[in-house]
Amino acid sequence: MITRRFALLLLIGLPLPALLPAPWLGAGIVVALAALLALADLVMAGPLTGLELRRSGDRTVWLGHTATTTLTVSNTSDRDVRLSLRDSWVPSAGAGPVHHAFLLEPGASHEIVTSLTPTRHGDRPAVRVTLRSMGPFGFAYRQRRRAWNEQVTPAWNLRVLPRFPSRRILPEKLARIRVLDGSVVTRGRGHGTEFDVLREYVFGDDVRSIDWRASARHHDVVVRTWRPERDRRVYCVLDTGRTSAVRVGDAPRLDATIDAALLLSVLAARADDKVDLLALDGAVRVRVDGGGHRVQLPRLIDAMASLEPALVETDFSLLARELLRRDRKRSLVVIFTALDTAPMIEGLLPVLPRLAARHKVIVAGVRDPAVARMAELPEKLSAADVHTAAAAERVLFERDRVRDVLDRSGATVVDADADTFASKVADVYLLLKATGRL
């Protein structure tokens, strides 16, 4: 194949024969000489069959961080290879630099380091490696494309883990978990608590916690102390239907719900609760059953990384069948979805009473602050501003109505902006643990 340098040579050389007595003959001579140069360049270009490629580097990276991979090119032939290489990745991988040019001597190897700054979570594979062996004059080259799934190039996939901005508030929430674990116990005999120890009565203790038999034996007033139950089951249900694709700020709503689910999963695992993950829209996309604490969180994070919004309606009857067919032990079910009227009335509300009768249900939705801003009237009004504000007020009213209906159906509702959404969900979980209502 010819290069741009060869085309430039013809562009410059072809007008010159016009100055000669026989311009057509001169033009033919120029073309023939250029073709001979290109042919000689092609013959002297090093062989591509003697090149071997292998990759190494990072396999996973958090969204917003940078990973690096190394492509090693080895020349097993007995000739020099002037190589022009293009290492192609999917656009959302944020790979760079892509183009490389270097001379590879016989038996030598060259390492190409690629920085990857992904813009989306999920799997970001390497697409192909394009190799060009350039001739010494730069007029022609040999080319071969090697796709990532061919044996000559090892397959490489970068798993981009979802963004976890609520990690900054994790120490505060973990401190509250430690308080629940030891230094402060739940007073009273609330549902969902376990007996801890007996101790002497102090002013302020609930008199209902007095153990009269133990007090008679010890000749002093003794109270029972209680602690939140361990080994409870928490279901994180992620709605990946069409409403999860709506952008709240500069990211889809699904990203905010994944962040909140990650924070909740870390807290529940620290509190010795089992966490299950269920992601669904028109079908169940991901199902992860809670295992040992050491492998539980990595499995959940890895599963959430592959989630993408689907432009279909969510079938909440799948959720009801999935949860009701399991054991009958009372669990906490946190449903991350949108508090929109149509999906709630036609999807979740018909199955919510059955779920709330067996489990403690939390319905958590991310609020779009743009709607509240549109409901505010500017100082200089126009007809379009009035119609926009009225429409926004109608949306907010319908959202409040949905929240009231969910509350009457037995669910606890969390409705917050994306900035505070994860924290509000975690606070509700910690409150349930502290009061023994989980």
C-alpha positions, -999 to +999 in steps of 0.1 A: +000+000+000+012+035-008+016+064+017+007+101+015+043+108+008+041+088-024+009+107-034+027+140-027+056+129-049+033+123-078+015+156-073+048+174-075+064+153-103+035+151-128+035+188-138+072+188-146+070+169-179+048+197-193+081+216-197+095+189-220+089+185-258+070+152-252+049+158-221+030+125-222+062+105-225+077+124-196+046+119-175+048+081-181+085+081-171+077+099-138+049+075-130+071+045-138+099+058-116+076+065-088+060+030-091+095+014-091+104+034-059+072+023-042+077-013-052+113-012-039+101+004-007+075-023-003+100-051-009+125-037+016+098-032+043+102-056+072+079-087+075+049-085+098+047-123+102+076-122+127+059-099+151+045-111+184+022-091+207+013-095+243-005-073+268-002-067+306-014-041+330-046-031+350-077-052+347-100-030+368-103+007+376-128+029+394-146+054+371-128+087+373-094+072+378-067+062+353-055+027+344-024+018+323-018-012+300+014-022+283+015-037+248+048-054+241+059-059+205+086-084+198+105-089+165+114-126+160+125-121+123+160-114+111+152-080+096+146-045+109+110-034+110+101+003+108+067+000+125+038+023+126+012+010+152-023+020+161-037+005+194-075+010+192-099+008+221-136+016+223-141+054+225-154+054+261-122+038+273-104+071+269-072+056+256-042+076+246-018+079+229-031+057+201-005+061+173+031+050+178+061+048+154+095+031+161+122+009+147+123-026+159+156-045+154+158-083+151+152-100+184+143-067+201+111-058+220+093-025+224+068-016+252+039+007+244+022+022+275-014+033+270-033+054+296-070+047+300-094+072+316-128+058+310-159+079+308-184+052+315-185+022+338-187-014+325-164-034+303-141-015+280-123-039+256-093-033+233-106-034+198-077-041+175-040-034+168-032-021+133+004-028+123+022-011+094+057-020+083+071+011+065+097+010+038+129+029+041+118+057+018+083+060+033+065+055+000+048+022+007+040-001+036+027-035+046-004-036+069-022-061+090-050-057+115-051-079+145-083-080+164-084-085+201-100-119+199-074-134+176-048-156+190-020-133+179-032-106+202-042-116+238-077-105+247-078-076+271-108-062+289-108-033+314-136-036+339-146+000+350-161+000+384-190+025+390-183+059+406-185+058+444-186+095+455-204+087+487-172+070+499-163+104+515-191+099+541-183+062+547-162+068+578-190+087+595-215+059+587-191+032+598-186+051+631-224+049+637-222+011+630-195+007+656-217+026+681-245+001+674-221-028+677-208-020+712-207+013+730-245+020+728-271-007+729-307-004+720-330+001+750-363-017+751-377-048+735-383-036+700-389-061+672-357-074+656-333-072+686-312-098+703-304-101+740-270-088+749-261-087+786-275-080+821-263-049+839-273-028+869-301-003+864-291+033+859-313+064+858-329+068+824-333+031+816-366+019+804-384+002+833-398-024+808-362-037+805-360-047+842-354-084+847-372-091+880-360-126+884-324-116+879-329-086+902-342-110+930-311-132+926-286-103+926-305-083+953-303-053+930-323-039+901-309-055+869-320-046+833-316-065+801-297-048+773-305-055+737-285-051+705-296-051+668-299-085+653-270-096+631-271-118+600-302-101+586-308-101+549-308-069+528-321-069+492-308-041+470-331-039+440-320-017+411-345-006+385-326-005+352-356+004+331-362+035+310-365+058+340-330+050+351-316+065+318-330+100+327-300+123+333-299+139+367-272+165+365-245+152+343-250+115+348-279+090+344-301+083+374-288+048+375-254+061+385-268+078+416-287+046+426-256+025+422-237+048+444-264+046+471-265+008+468-227+006+472-228+026+504-257+006+518-239-027+509-207-016+527-226-007+558-247-038+558-217-060+554-199-042+582-230-048+604-228-085+596-259-085+574-262-105+542-266-083+511-283-096+479-284-077+447-312-078+421-312-056+390-341-058+366-361-041+339-381-062+315-360-092+327-337-099+355-303-085+345-281-093+376-287-116+405-261-118+433-268-138+464-249-127+496-220-149+505-191-146+529-182-110+538-147-112+522-161-121+488-195-104+491-186-068+484-162-076+454-190-096+438-215-069+443-193-042+429-183-063+400-219-070+392-229-033+394-202-024+370-219-042+341-253-025+346-266-002+319-301+015+315-325-003+292-352+016+273-380-007+284-407-006+311-397-023+343-417-054+352-421-053+390-440-085+390-406-102+384-395-086+416-425-099+435-420-135+422-383-133+429-387-122+465-418-141+475-405-175+463-375-172+487-375-180+524-401-164+545-378-147+570-384-110+573-358-090+553-351-054+543-359-047+506-346-014+492-360-006+458-341+020+439-364+034+413-380+066+400-409+081+419-428+088+386-465+084+385-470+060+356-443+034+366-455+035+402-492+031+395-489+005+368-458-013+381-448-012+417-481-003+436-500-035+426-473-057+441-462-035+470-488-047+496-477-083+492-440-073+496-447-051+526-467-078+543-436-100+545-407-077+543-397-042+554-397-022+522-379+011+514-386+028+481-358+052+472-359+077+444-335+104+431-351+138+428-341+160+398-333+195+412-339+209+377-377+204+381-377+225+413-358+252+396-382+253+367-411+257+391-397+290+403-410+320+383-383+345+371-387+382+377-394+389+341-423+367+331-432+354+297-460+331+286-435+302+282-421+307+317-457+305+332-464+273+313-430+258+323-436+266+359-471+252+359-459+219+343-431+216+369-455+223+397-477+195+383-448+171+383-439+179+419-475+175+430-477+141+413-445+131+430-458+141+464-490+121+457-470+090+448-450+094+479-481+095+501-496+064+483-464+045+488-464+054+525-500+043+530-491+010+513-465+002+540-433+014+524-408+039+537-400+065+511-366+082+505-369+111+481-337+132+479-314+150+455-285+131+440-260+149+463-276+136+495-295+106+482-269+079+493-266+095+527-304+096+533-307+059+523-279+049+547-295+070+575-328+051+572-310+018+573-290+028+604-322+041+621-339+008+615-309-011+630-308+012+660-345+009+668-347-028+661-372-025+633-352-043+606 
